[in-house]
Amino acid sequence: MTPTPQRLDPALERLVRTMPKAELHIHIEGSLEPELIFALAERNGVALPYPDVETLRAAYAFSDLQSFLDIYYAGASVLRTEQDFFDMAWAYFERAHADAITRAEIFFDPQTHTERGVPFEAVIRGLSRACEQARAAFGIRASLILCFLRHLSEEAALATLEAARPWREHFIGVGLDSSEVGHPPEKFARVFEKARALGLHVVAHAGEEGPPEYIRNALDVLRAERIDHGVQALKDPALVARLAAERIPLTVCPLSNVKLCVFEDLSRHNLRELLDAGLVAMVNSDDPAYFGGYLNQNFVETFAALGLDAGHAYRLARNSFEASFASAEEKASDIAALDRHFEACGFAVPE
């Protein structure tokens, strides 16, 4: 039986919703809402296997990661032009602004599109233009991270990295996503080595459904600077000690973990245990159009389910800034803004 979520204290909820924060684990294709899917399908003459928005949204009942990916790729099929990618990203930025996100490092999956004949240029130009406009309109400092699809071959990833090289100035790093189990990080050792040689940051999904060994190999083989998800780490005490000692960030996605049956419900999520173990964990939305909530919804529901407090809110927000790929000066400015916000809301800044 799913426990009834507790109501947050109004002052704490207001603090959580309005405090500045960074989002470091957001798949831009996963922000594509059903309404926009249908609008783009009509614009581009794409036939969908669902008669209307309600039927499509009702299909968002997933038993595991793969069942989600099947519908995720179907939704992405409506993206064809630079304007489509701009419109998708801009819709996310409007929500990000409402959630007080001041920095976003956004995943995109070029192989999902280039395999359908969409030019890489259309993808990167549309997303980059939205990032520039978000900074001008909202003050959101946004960067792009190119992700390789791990269910495809490393040769395909190498070809994607080569195709992306003329657009190197438009993205800051590479990541690894899609079906985790059966596709360990070491499968992509060569392409990550080439990415590092280009001066790109390196992150990787590991320990969502896969074992702790995947986290360790992402660190040792790929030399990942952040682990996306990482919730399986608690099964390996030695790994937990290493993650804490090396201050390796974990970009945790609570509502996603529940929607994909990693945890039975939010009250059983291990975010509090991750923080108690001294890990640099933070809250993110992952694929919010599919998983029931953007960043603030993840915060509010998780805080209610786990009984988290203002101290946790500060740690999670500060962790998100410290784990970003911003400069040291930008991080210091972000943390100072967070401190001022806590004081303005009548909360003490934790030591």
C-alpha positions as CSV (number, residue, x, y, z in Angstrom):
1,M,0.0,0.0,0.0
2,T,1.4,3.4,-1.0
3,P,1.7,5.7,2.0
4,T,-0.2,9.0,2.0
5,P,2.3,11.8,1.3
6,Q,2.6,14.4,4.1
7,R,1.9,18.1,3.4
8,L,4.9,20.3,3.5
9,D,5.0,23.3,5.9
10,P,4.0,26.2,3.7
11,A,7.1,28.2,4.5
12,L,9.3,25.3,3.7
13,E,7.5,24.6,0.4
14,R,7.8,28.3,-0.5
15,L,11.5,28.1,0.2
16,V,12.0,25.0,-1.9
17,R,10.1,26.3,-4.8
18,T,11.7,29.8,-4.9
19,M,15.3,29.0,-4.0
20,P,17.8,29.3,-6.9
21,K,18.9,25.9,-8.1
22,A,20.7,24.1,-11.0
23,E,19.4,21.2,-13.0
24,L,22.1,18.9,-14.2
25,H,20.1,15.8,-15.3
26,I,17.4,16.8,-17.9
27,H,16.9,15.1,-21.2
28,I,15.5,17.7,-23.5
29,E,13.6,15.2,-25.6
30,G,12.1,14.0,-22.3
31,S,10.5,17.4,-21.8
32,L,8.4,17.0,-24.9
33,E,4.8,17.3,-23.7
34,P,2.0,15.4,-25.4
35,E,0.4,18.7,-26.6
36,L,3.6,19.8,-28.3
37,I,4.1,16.3,-29.7
38,F,0.7,16.6,-31.5
39,A,1.4,20.2,-32.6
40,L,4.7,19.2,-34.2
41,A,3.2,16.1,-35.7
42,E,0.6,18.2,-37.4
43,R,3.2,20.8,-38.5
44,N,5.4,18.1,-40.0
45,G,2.8,15.7,-41.3
46,V,3.8,12.9,-39.0
47,A,1.3,10.2,-38.2
48,L,1.2,9.1,-34.6
49,P,0.0,5.7,-33.2
50,Y,-2.3,7.6,-30.7
51,P,-5.5,9.3,-31.6
52,D,-5.3,12.2,-29.2
53,V,-3.3,13.8,-26.3
54,E,-5.3,11.9,-23.6
55,T,-4.6,8.5,-25.1
56,L,-0.9,9.3,-25.4
57,R,-0.6,10.5,-21.9
58,A,-2.5,7.4,-20.6
59,A,0.2,5.3,-22.2
60,Y,2.8,6.8,-19.8
61,A,2.6,3.7,-17.5
62,F,6.0,2.1,-17.5
63,S,7.3,-1.2,-15.9
64,D,11.0,-0.5,-16.4
65,L,13.4,1.7,-18.3
66,Q,13.0,-0.1,-21.6
67,S,9.2,0.3,-21.6
68,F,9.7,4.1,-21.2
69,L,12.3,4.3,-23.9
70,D,10.0,2.7,-26.5
71,I,7.4,5.5,-26.1
72,Y,10.2,8.1,-25.7
73,Y,11.6,7.4,-29.1
74,A,8.2,7.4,-30.7
75,G,7.5,10.8,-29.3
76,A,10.8,12.1,-30.6
77,S,9.9,11.1,-34.1
78,V,7.9,14.4,-34.6
79,L,11.2,16.4,-34.3
80,R,12.3,17.3,-37.8
81,T,13.5,20.9,-38.1
82,E,15.6,23.5,-36.3
83,Q,12.4,25.2,-35.3
84,D,11.1,22.0,-33.7
85,F,14.2,21.7,-31.5
86,F,14.0,25.3,-30.6
87,D,10.3,25.1,-29.6
88,M,10.9,22.0,-27.5
89,A,13.8,23.6,-25.6
90,W,12.0,26.9,-25.2
91,A,9.0,25.2,-23.6
92,Y,11.4,23.6,-21.1
93,F,13.1,26.9,-20.3
94,E,9.8,28.6,-19.6
95,R,9.1,25.9,-17.0
96,A,12.7,26.1,-15.7
97,H,12.3,29.8,-15.1
98,A,9.1,29.2,-13.2
99,D,11.0,26.7,-11.0
100,A,13.8,29.2,-10.2
101,I,16.4,27.3,-12.1
102,T,19.4,29.6,-12.8
103,R,21.7,27.1,-14.4
104,A,20.8,24.1,-16.6
105,E,23.1,21.5,-18.2
106,I,20.9,19.8,-20.7
107,F,21.3,16.3,-22.3
108,F,20.4,15.8,-26.0
109,D,20.4,12.6,-28.0
110,P,21.5,13.4,-31.6
111,Q,21.5,9.7,-32.6
112,T,17.7,9.6,-31.9
113,H,17.4,12.2,-34.7
114,T,20.3,11.6,-37.2
115,E,19.2,7.9,-37.5
116,R,15.9,9.3,-38.9
117,G,17.7,11.5,-41.4
118,V,17.5,14.7,-39.4
119,P,20.7,16.8,-39.9
120,F,22.9,17.2,-36.8
121,E,23.0,20.9,-37.7
122,A,19.2,21.2,-37.2
123,V,19.4,19.7,-33.8
124,I,22.3,21.7,-32.5
125,R,21.2,25.1,-34.0
126,G,17.7,24.8,-32.6
127,L,18.8,23.9,-29.1
128,S,21.7,26.4,-29.0
129,R,19.3,29.2,-30.1
130,A,17.0,28.4,-27.3
131,C,19.9,28.4,-24.8
132,E,20.9,31.9,-25.9
133,Q,17.4,33.2,-25.7
134,A,16.9,31.7,-22.3
135,R,19.9,33.6,-21.0
136,A,18.7,36.8,-22.5
137,A,15.1,36.5,-21.4
138,F,15.4,34.7,-18.0
139,G,19.0,34.8,-17.0
140,I,19.3,31.0,-17.2
141,R,22.8,30.0,-18.0
142,A,22.3,26.8,-20.1
143,S,24.8,24.5,-21.7
144,L,24.4,21.3,-23.8
145,I,25.8,17.8,-23.2
146,L,25.8,15.4,-26.1
147,C,24.7,11.9,-25.0
148,F,25.5,8.6,-26.8
149,L,22.9,5.9,-26.9
150,R,24.4,2.9,-25.1
151,H,22.1,0.4,-26.8
152,L,23.9,1.3,-30.1
153,S,27.5,0.4,-31.0
154,E,30.6,2.3,-30.0
155,E,31.3,2.7,-33.7
156,A,28.0,4.6,-34.0
157,A,29.0,6.8,-31.0
158,L,32.4,7.5,-32.6
159,A,30.7,8.5,-35.8
160,T,28.4,10.8,-33.9
161,L,31.3,12.5,-32.1
162,E,33.0,13.0,-35.4
163,A,29.9,14.6,-36.9
164,A,29.6,16.9,-33.9
165,R,33.2,18.2,-34.0
166,P,32.4,21.2,-36.3
167,W,29.8,22.2,-33.7
168,R,32.1,21.7,-30.7
169,E,31.6,25.3,-29.4
170,H,27.9,24.6,-28.9
171,F,28.3,21.8,-26.3
172,I,30.4,21.4,-23.1
173,G,30.4,17.6,-22.6
174,V,29.4,14.1,-23.5
175,G,27.2,11.6,-21.6
176,L,25.9,8.1,-21.9
177,D,22.2,7.2,-21.7
178,S,19.5,4.8,-22.9
179,S,19.2,1.1,-21.9
180,E,21.6,0.5,-19.1
181,V,21.5,-3.2,-18.3
182,G,23.7,-5.2,-20.6
183,H,25.5,-2.1,-21.9
184,P,28.3,-1.4,-19.4
185,P,30.3,1.8,-19.5
186,E,33.5,0.1,-20.7
187,K,31.7,-0.6,-24.0
188,F,32.4,3.1,-24.8
189,A,35.9,3.5,-23.6
190,R,37.4,4.7,-26.9
191,V,34.8,7.3,-27.6
192,F,35.0,8.8,-24.2
193,E,38.8,8.9,-24.5
194,K,38.4,10.9,-27.7
195,A,35.9,13.2,-26.1
196,R,38.2,14.0,-23.2
197,A,41.0,14.7,-25.7
198,L,38.7,17.4,-27.2
199,G,38.5,19.0,-23.8
200,L,34.9,17.9,-23.2
201,H,33.5,17.2,-19.8
202,V,32.4,13.6,-19.2
203,V,29.3,12.3,-17.4
204,A,27.6,8.9,-17.5
205,H,24.3,7.2,-16.5
206,A,25.2,4.4,-14.1
207,G,23.6,2.6,-11.2
208,E,20.0,3.4,-12.1
209,E,19.0,-0.2,-12.9
210,G,22.5,-1.4,-13.4
211,P,24.8,-2.7,-10.5
212,P,27.3,-0.7,-8.5
213,E,30.0,-2.1,-10.7
214,Y,28.7,0.1,-13.5
215,I,29.3,3.2,-11.4
216,R,32.8,2.1,-10.6
217,N,33.6,1.4,-14.2
218,A,32.1,4.7,-15.3
219,L,34.6,6.4,-13.0
220,D,37.6,4.1,-13.7
221,V,37.2,3.5,-17.5
222,L,35.3,6.5,-18.7
223,R,36.7,8.8,-16.0
224,A,33.2,10.3,-15.5
225,E,33.1,13.6,-13.5
226,R,29.5,13.0,-12.5
227,I,27.3,10.0,-12.2
228,D,23.8,10.3,-13.4
229,H,21.4,8.5,-11.1
230,G,23.8,6.4,-9.0
231,V,21.1,5.2,-6.5
232,Q,22.4,1.6,-6.6
233,A,25.7,2.8,-5.0
234,L,24.4,2.1,-1.5
235,K,24.6,-1.6,-2.2
236,D,28.4,-1.3,-2.1
237,P,29.8,0.3,1.1
238,A,33.3,0.6,-0.4
239,L,32.0,2.5,-3.4
240,V,30.0,4.8,-1.1
241,A,33.1,5.6,0.8
242,R,34.9,6.4,-2.5
243,L,32.1,8.6,-3.8
244,A,32.1,10.5,-0.6
245,A,35.9,10.9,-0.4
246,E,36.2,12.0,-4.0
247,R,33.1,14.2,-3.9
248,I,31.7,12.6,-7.0
249,P,28.2,14.1,-7.7
250,L,25.1,12.0,-8.2
251,T,22.3,13.6,-10.2
252,V,19.4,11.8,-8.6
253,C,15.9,11.8,-10.2
254,P,13.3,10.8,-7.6
255,L,10.0,10.8,-9.6
256,S,11.8,9.1,-12.5
257,N,13.0,6.3,-10.2
258,V,9.5,5.7,-9.0
259,K,7.9,5.9,-12.4
260,L,10.4,3.3,-13.7
261,C,10.0,1.0,-10.7
262,V,13.5,1.5,-9.3
263,F,11.7,2.3,-6.0
264,E,8.2,1.2,-5.1
265,D,7.2,4.7,-4.0
266,L,8.8,7.9,-2.9
267,S,8.7,7.0,0.8
268,R,11.2,4.2,0.0
269,H,13.6,6.4,-2.0
270,N,17.1,6.4,-0.7
271,L,17.9,10.2,-1.3
272,R,18.1,10.8,2.5
273,E,20.5,7.9,2.9
274,L,22.7,9.2,0.1
275,L,22.9,12.6,1.9
276,D,23.4,11.0,5.3
277,A,26.4,9.0,3.7
278,G,28.0,12.3,2.8
279,L,27.4,12.0,-0.9
280,V,27.0,15.0,-3.3
281,A,23.5,14.1,-4.3
282,M,21.0,16.5,-5.8
283,V,17.4,16.5,-7.2
284,N,16.7,16.6,-11.0
285,S,13.7,15.8,-13.2
286,D,15.2,13.5,-15.9
287,D,12.4,13.2,-18.4
288,P,9.7,15.4,-16.8
289,A,7.0,15.2,-19.5
290,Y,6.9,11.4,-19.0
291,F,7.6,11.1,-15.3
292,G,5.1,13.4,-13.7
293,G,6.9,16.5,-12.8
294,Y,9.5,19.2,-13.5
295,L,12.2,20.1,-10.9
296,N,10.1,21.8,-8.3
297,Q,7.5,19.0,-8.4
298,N,10.4,16.5,-7.7
299,F,11.5,18.6,-4.8
300,V,8.1,19.1,-3.2
301,E,6.9,15.5,-3.5
302,T,10.2,14.1,-2.4
303,F,10.4,16.4,0.6
304,A,6.9,15.5,1.6
305,A,7.5,11.7,1.2
306,L,10.8,11.6,3.1
307,G,10.2,14.4,5.7
308,L,13.2,16.5,4.5
309,D,13.8,19.9,5.9
310,A,15.4,23.3,5.1
311,G,18.8,21.9,5.8
312,H,18.3,19.2,3.2
313,A,17.0,21.9,0.8
314,Y,20.2,23.9,1.2
315,R,22.5,20.9,0.7
316,L,20.7,19.8,-2.4
317,A,20.7,23.2,-4.0
318,R,24.3,23.9,-3.1
319,N,25.3,20.5,-4.3
320,S,23.7,21.3,-7.7
321,F,25.7,24.4,-8.1
322,E,29.0,22.8,-6.9
323,A,28.5,19.9,-9.2
324,S,27.9,22.0,-12.3
325,F,30.6,22.7,-14.9
326,A,30.4,26.5,-14.2
327,S,33.6,28.4,-13.4
328,A,34.7,28.8,-9.8
329,E,33.6,32.4,-9.9
330,E,30.1,31.5,-11.2
331,K,29.7,28.8,-8.5
332,A,30.7,31.2,-5.8
333,S,28.2,33.7,-7.1
334,D,25.4,31.1,-7.3
335,I,26.1,29.9,-3.7
336,A,26.1,33.5,-2.5
337,A,22.7,34.0,-4.2
338,L,21.4,30.9,-2.5
339,D,22.6,32.1,0.9
340,R,20.9,35.5,0.4
341,H,17.7,33.7,-0.6
342,F,17.6,31.6,2.6
343,E,18.2,34.6,4.8
344,A,15.5,36.6,2.9
345,C,13.0,33.8,3.5
346,G,13.8,33.7,7.2
347,F,15.9,30.6,7.3
348,A,19.4,30.3,8.7
349,V,22.2,29.3,6.2
350,P,23.5,25.9,7.4
351,E,27.1,25.8,8.5
